[in-house]
Amino acid sequence: MANISDVIEKFLIDAIGGDRSIVINRNELADYFSCAPSQINYVLATRFTLDRGYVIQSRRGGGGCVTVIRISDRAASLIEIANLDVVKGLDAHRAELIVDRLAEEGHITDREADIIKCVLSDRALLAPTANKDTLRASILKNVAAILSLKESVK
C-alpha cells in the first residue's frame, strides 16, 4: 500500500496533467487527505523539486495558496545550474563559462550575460575571499531558478 506522501504526489501530478501549473491551498489539500498541512509541505519540498522539474511558489499572506509549476524541457540546463552545490562554491572563471552557455542557449541576451558576469566578478563581491565562491554559486543558482521559472511559463 502506498504511503500518504506517494498518494499526495500522484494526486498533484494528475491534477497538473497537461497543464504547466496548478494552484493549490495547503489547508484544503490537508483536509482532503485528512493529514496535517506540514505533510503537504513535506511532499512539496521533497517530491516537487528543481531536479525533478518543478518549481514551487508561495506568497506570504496568500492564505496557504501554493503554485506548483512544471518546468519546460528547454529549462533543463537551467535546472542543472540551479542544482549547483553552493557549499562547494563556484570560481569566477567557471561562473563566466556557465553564463556564456546561458547566452549561447538563448536563455539570456548578451547584454544580460555581461551584467551577470559583472555581478559575479571578484571585484563586485564584497566578501572575504573564502566566501566569494559560495556567494557566487548562490547568486547564479538563484538566477537560474528565476530563468527556469520564466522558461516554464513561455
ChimeraX commands (.cxc) that place a marker at each C-alpha (Angstrom):
marker #1 position 0.00,0.00,0.00 radius 0.5
marker #1 position 1.27,3.46,-0.90 radius 0.5
marker #1 position 2.03,5.89,1.90 radius 0.5
marker #1 position 0.27,9.24,2.17 radius 0.5
marker #1 position 3.18,11.13,0.58 radius 0.5
marker #1 position 3.00,8.93,-2.52 radius 0.5
marker #1 position -0.76,9.41,-2.73 radius 0.5
marker #1 position -0.50,13.20,-2.42 radius 0.5
marker #1 position 2.30,13.31,-5.02 radius 0.5
marker #1 position 0.26,11.25,-7.50 radius 0.5
marker #1 position -2.80,13.41,-6.88 radius 0.5
marker #1 position -0.85,16.60,-7.61 radius 0.5
marker #1 position 0.84,15.18,-10.72 radius 0.5
marker #1 position -2.54,14.01,-12.02 radius 0.5
marker #1 position -4.05,17.43,-11.22 radius 0.5
marker #1 position -1.33,19.21,-13.20 radius 0.5
marker #1 position -1.93,16.84,-16.11 radius 0.5
marker #1 position -1.06,18.53,-19.40 radius 0.5
marker #1 position -1.01,21.98,-17.84 radius 0.5
marker #1 position 2.15,23.76,-16.77 radius 0.5
marker #1 position 0.99,24.65,-13.29 radius 0.5
marker #1 position -1.62,24.25,-10.61 radius 0.5
marker #1 position -2.59,26.47,-7.69 radius 0.5
marker #1 position -3.41,24.59,-4.51 radius 0.5
marker #1 position -4.40,25.54,-1.00 radius 0.5
marker #1 position -2.31,23.63,1.55 radius 0.5
marker #1 position -5.01,23.61,4.21 radius 0.5
marker #1 position -7.74,22.42,1.84 radius 0.5
marker #1 position -5.47,19.70,0.48 radius 0.5
marker #1 position -4.59,18.63,4.03 radius 0.5
marker #1 position -8.30,18.44,4.88 radius 0.5
marker #1 position -8.96,16.41,1.72 radius 0.5
marker #1 position -6.28,13.86,2.67 radius 0.5
marker #1 position -7.01,14.05,6.43 radius 0.5
marker #1 position -3.44,14.97,7.23 radius 0.5
marker #1 position -1.54,17.90,8.70 radius 0.5
marker #1 position -0.60,20.82,6.42 radius 0.5
marker #1 position 3.03,20.02,7.27 radius 0.5
marker #1 position 2.57,16.74,5.38 radius 0.5
marker #1 position 1.66,18.75,2.27 radius 0.5
marker #1 position 4.74,20.93,2.85 radius 0.5
marker #1 position 6.87,17.79,3.09 radius 0.5
marker #1 position 5.55,16.43,-0.22 radius 0.5
marker #1 position 6.08,19.77,-1.95 radius 0.5
marker #1 position 9.61,20.12,-0.58 radius 0.5
marker #1 position 10.74,16.59,-1.40 radius 0.5
marker #1 position 8.76,15.49,-4.46 radius 0.5
marker #1 position 8.37,18.73,-6.42 radius 0.5
marker #1 position 11.97,19.92,-6.60 radius 0.5
marker #1 position 14.00,21.59,-9.34 radius 0.5
marker #1 position 15.86,18.38,-10.11 radius 0.5
marker #1 position 12.51,16.69,-10.70 radius 0.5
marker #1 position 11.43,19.52,-12.98 radius 0.5
marker #1 position 9.21,21.60,-10.70 radius 0.5
marker #1 position 9.28,25.00,-9.03 radius 0.5
marker #1 position 7.12,25.85,-6.02 radius 0.5
marker #1 position 5.93,29.42,-5.50 radius 0.5
marker #1 position 4.19,30.63,-2.38 radius 0.5
marker #1 position 3.42,34.08,-1.08 radius 0.5
marker #1 position 3.15,35.40,2.42 radius 0.5
marker #1 position -0.41,36.29,3.16 radius 0.5
marker #1 position -1.62,34.13,0.30 radius 0.5
marker #1 position -3.91,32.12,2.56 radius 0.5
marker #1 position -1.81,28.98,2.19 radius 0.5
marker #1 position -2.02,29.01,-1.60 radius 0.5
marker #1 position 0.91,27.48,-3.44 radius 0.5
marker #1 position 1.63,27.28,-7.16 radius 0.5
marker #1 position 3.32,24.13,-8.45 radius 0.5
marker #1 position 4.94,24.81,-11.83 radius 0.5
marker #1 position 6.26,22.15,-14.20 radius 0.5
marker #1 position 9.43,23.41,-15.87 radius 0.5
marker #1 position 9.72,23.07,-19.64 radius 0.5
marker #1 position 12.28,20.77,-21.30 radius 0.5
marker #1 position 14.06,23.87,-22.59 radius 0.5
marker #1 position 14.85,24.72,-19.00 radius 0.5
marker #1 position 16.83,21.51,-18.39 radius 0.5
marker #1 position 20.23,23.24,-18.44 radius 0.5
marker #1 position 18.85,25.84,-16.05 radius 0.5
marker #1 position 17.85,23.08,-13.65 radius 0.5
marker #1 position 21.39,21.73,-13.83 radius 0.5
marker #1 position 22.73,25.16,-12.87 radius 0.5
marker #1 position 20.08,25.62,-10.21 radius 0.5
marker #1 position 21.30,22.40,-8.61 radius 0.5
marker #1 position 24.81,23.77,-8.08 radius 0.5
marker #1 position 26.30,22.77,-4.76 radius 0.5
marker #1 position 26.56,26.18,-3.12 radius 0.5
marker #1 position 28.80,24.86,-0.35 radius 0.5
marker #1 position 31.46,23.79,-2.89 radius 0.5
marker #1 position 31.25,27.24,-4.43 radius 0.5
marker #1 position 31.97,28.45,-7.93 radius 0.5
marker #1 position 35.10,30.27,-9.07 radius 0.5
marker #1 position 34.84,33.34,-11.31 radius 0.5
marker #1 position 36.10,31.57,-14.44 radius 0.5
marker #1 position 33.63,28.69,-14.16 radius 0.5
marker #1 position 30.78,31.12,-13.43 radius 0.5
marker #1 position 31.68,33.07,-16.57 radius 0.5
marker #1 position 31.60,29.86,-18.65 radius 0.5
marker #1 position 28.16,28.98,-17.29 radius 0.5
marker #1 position 26.83,32.47,-18.05 radius 0.5
marker #1 position 28.25,32.23,-21.58 radius 0.5
marker #1 position 26.40,28.93,-22.01 radius 0.5
marker #1 position 23.14,30.54,-20.90 radius 0.5
marker #1 position 23.62,33.20,-23.58 radius 0.5
marker #1 position 24.54,30.65,-26.25 radius 0.5
marker #1 position 21.40,28.63,-25.47 radius 0.5
marker #1 position 19.27,31.76,-25.73 radius 0.5
marker #1 position 18.16,31.90,-22.10 radius 0.5
marker #1 position 19.63,35.39,-21.72 radius 0.5
marker #1 position 20.83,38.12,-24.07 radius 0.5
marker #1 position 24.49,39.02,-24.48 radius 0.5
marker #1 position 23.81,42.23,-22.57 radius 0.5
marker #1 position 22.23,40.31,-19.69 radius 0.5
marker #1 position 25.22,37.94,-19.72 radius 0.5
marker #1 position 27.60,40.89,-19.38 radius 0.5
marker #1 position 25.60,42.26,-16.45 radius 0.5
marker #1 position 25.50,38.89,-14.69 radius 0.5
marker #1 position 29.25,38.43,-15.23 radius 0.5
marker #1 position 29.86,41.84,-13.63 radius 0.5
marker #1 position 27.71,40.90,-10.65 radius 0.5
marker #1 position 29.59,37.59,-10.23 radius 0.5
marker #1 position 33.09,39.07,-10.59 radius 0.5
marker #1 position 35.55,39.03,-7.70 radius 0.5
marker #1 position 35.60,42.84,-7.82 radius 0.5
marker #1 position 31.84,43.10,-7.28 radius 0.5
marker #1 position 31.57,40.58,-4.46 radius 0.5
marker #1 position 32.43,42.46,-1.31 radius 0.5
marker #1 position 33.05,39.45,0.87 radius 0.5
marker #1 position 36.05,37.72,2.38 radius 0.5
marker #1 position 37.95,35.77,-0.27 radius 0.5
marker #1 position 36.97,32.46,1.34 radius 0.5
marker #1 position 33.26,33.30,0.90 radius 0.5
marker #1 position 33.26,34.67,-2.65 radius 0.5
marker #1 position 32.89,31.29,-4.40 radius 0.5
marker #1 position 29.98,30.32,-2.16 radius 0.5
marker #1 position 28.28,33.67,-2.66 radius 0.5
marker #1 position 28.84,33.47,-6.44 radius 0.5
marker #1 position 27.31,29.97,-6.60 radius 0.5
marker #1 position 24.32,31.11,-4.57 radius 0.5
marker #1 position 23.68,34.11,-6.83 radius 0.5
marker #1 position 23.99,32.08,-10.04 radius 0.5
marker #1 position 21.79,29.34,-8.61 radius 0.5
marker #1 position 19.06,31.91,-7.91 radius 0.5
marker #1 position 19.41,33.47,-11.36 radius 0.5
marker #1 position 18.96,30.01,-12.91 radius 0.5
marker #1 position 15.91,29.29,-10.76 radius 0.5
marker #1 position 14.25,32.53,-11.87 radius 0.5
marker #1 position 15.12,31.88,-15.51 radius 0.5
marker #1 position 13.73,28.34,-15.32 radius 0.5
marker #1 position 10.52,29.74,-13.89 radius 0.5
marker #1 position 10.27,32.23,-16.77 radius 0.5
marker #1 position 11.01,29.45,-19.29 radius 0.5
marker #1 position 8.24,27.29,-17.88 radius 0.5
marker #1 position 5.56,29.93,-18.49 radius 0.5
marker #1 position 6.52,30.61,-22.10 radius 0.5
marker link #1:1,2 radius 0.2
marker link #1:2,3 radius 0.2
marker link #1:3,4 radius 0.2
marker link #1:4,5 radius 0.2
marker link #1:5,6 radius 0.2
marker link #1:6,7 radius 0.2
marker link #1:7,8 radius 0.2
marker link #1:8,9 radius 0.2
marker link #1:9,10 radius 0.2
marker link #1:10,11 radius 0.2
marker link #1:11,12 radius 0.2
marker link #1:12,13 radius 0.2
marker link #1:13,14 radius 0.2
marker link #1:14,15 radius 0.2
marker link #1:15,16 radius 0.2
marker link #1:16,17 radius 0.2
marker link #1:17,18 radius 0.2
marker link #1:18,19 radius 0.2
marker link #1:19,20 radius 0.2
marker link #1:20,21 radius 0.2
marker link #1:21,22 radius 0.2
marker link #1:22,23 radius 0.2
marker link #1:23,24 radius 0.2
marker link #1:24,25 radius 0.2
marker link #1:25,26 radius 0.2
marker link #1:26,27 radius 0.2
marker link #1:27,28 radius 0.2
marker link #1:28,29 radius 0.2
marker link #1:29,30 radius 0.2
marker link #1:30,31 radius 0.2
marker link #1:31,32 radius 0.2
marker link #1:32,33 radius 0.2
marker link #1:33,34 radius 0.2
marker link #1:34,35 radius 0.2
marker link #1:35,36 radius 0.2
marker link #1:36,37 radius 0.2
marker link #1:37,38 radius 0.2
marker link #1:38,39 radius 0.2
marker link #1:39,40 radius 0.2
marker link #1:40,41 radius 0.2
marker link #1:41,42 radius 0.2
marker link #1:42,43 radius 0.2
marker link #1:43,44 radius 0.2
marker link #1:44,45 radius 0.2
marker link #1:45,46 radius 0.2
marker link #1:46,47 radius 0.2
marker link #1:47,48 radius 0.2
marker link #1:48,49 radius 0.2
marker link #1:49,50 radius 0.2
marker link #1:50,51 radius 0.2
marker link #1:51,52 radius 0.2
marker link #1:52,53 radius 0.2
marker link #1:53,54 radius 0.2
marker link #1:54,55 radius 0.2
marker link #1:55,56 radius 0.2
marker link #1:56,57 radius 0.2
marker link #1:57,58 radius 0.2
marker link #1:58,59 radius 0.2
marker link #1:59,60 radius 0.2
marker link #1:60,61 radius 0.2
marker link #1:61,62 radius 0.2
marker link #1:62,63 radius 0.2
marker link #1:63,64 radius 0.2
marker link #1:64,65 radius 0.2
marker link #1:65,66 radius 0.2
marker link #1:66,67 radius 0.2
marker link #1:67,68 radius 0.2
marker link #1:68,69 radius 0.2
marker link #1:69,70 radius 0.2
marker link #1:70,71 radius 0.2
marker link #1:71,72 radius 0.2
marker link #1:72,73 radius 0.2
marker link #1:73,74 radius 0.2
marker link #1:74,75 radius 0.2
marker link #1:75,76 radius 0.2
marker link #1:76,77 radius 0.2
marker link #1:77,78 radius 0.2
marker link #1:78,79 radius 0.2
marker link #1:79,80 radius 0.2
marker link #1:80,81 radius 0.2
marker link #1:81,82 radius 0.2
marker link #1:82,83 radius 0.2
marker link #1:83,84 radius 0.2
marker link #1:84,85 radius 0.2
marker link #1:85,86 radius 0.2
marker link #1:86,87 radius 0.2
marker link #1:87,88 radius 0.2
marker link #1:88,89 radius 0.2
marker link #1:89,90 radius 0.2
marker link #1:90,91 radius 0.2
marker link #1:91,92 radius 0.2
marker link #1:92,93 radius 0.2
marker link #1:93,94 radius 0.2
marker link #1:94,95 radius 0.2
marker link #1:95,96 radius 0.2
marker link #1:96,97 radius 0.2
marker link #1:97,98 radius 0.2
marker link #1:98,99 radius 0.2
marker link #1:99,100 radius 0.2
marker link #1:100,101 radius 0.2
marker link #1:101,102 radius 0.2
marker link #1:102,103 radius 0.2
marker link #1:103,104 radius 0.2
marker link #1:104,105 radius 0.2
marker link #1:105,106 radius 0.2
marker link #1:106,107 radius 0.2
marker link #1:107,108 radius 0.2
marker link #1:108,109 radius 0.2
marker link #1:109,110 radius 0.2
marker link #1:110,111 radius 0.2
marker link #1:111,112 radius 0.2
marker link #1:112,113 radius 0.2
marker link #1:113,114 radius 0.2
marker link #1:114,115 radius 0.2
marker link #1:115,116 radius 0.2
marker link #1:116,117 radius 0.2
marker link #1:117,118 radius 0.2
marker link #1:118,119 radius 0.2
marker link #1:119,120 radius 0.2
marker link #1:120,121 radius 0.2
marker link #1:121,122 radius 0.2
marker link #1:122,123 radius 0.2
marker link #1:123,124 radius 0.2
marker link #1:124,125 radius 0.2
marker link #1:125,126 radius 0.2
marker link #1:126,127 radius 0.2
marker link #1:127,128 radius 0.2
marker link #1:128,129 radius 0.2
marker link #1:129,130 radius 0.2
marker link #1:130,131 radius 0.2
marker link #1:131,132 radius 0.2
marker link #1:132,133 radius 0.2
marker link #1:133,134 radius 0.2
marker link #1:134,135 radius 0.2
marker link #1:135,136 radius 0.2
marker link #1:136,137 radius 0.2
marker link #1:137,138 radius 0.2
marker link #1:138,139 radius 0.2
marker link #1:139,140 radius 0.2
marker link #1:140,141 radius 0.2
marker link #1:141,142 radius 0.2
marker link #1:142,143 radius 0.2
marker link #1:143,144 radius 0.2
marker link #1:144,145 radius 0.2
marker link #1:145,146 radius 0.2
marker link #1:146,147 radius 0.2
marker link #1:147,148 radius 0.2
marker link #1:148,149 radius 0.2
marker link #1:149,150 radius 0.2
marker link #1:150,151 radius 0.2
marker link #1:151,152 radius 0.2
marker link #1:152,153 radius 0.2
marker link #1:153,154 radius 0.2
view
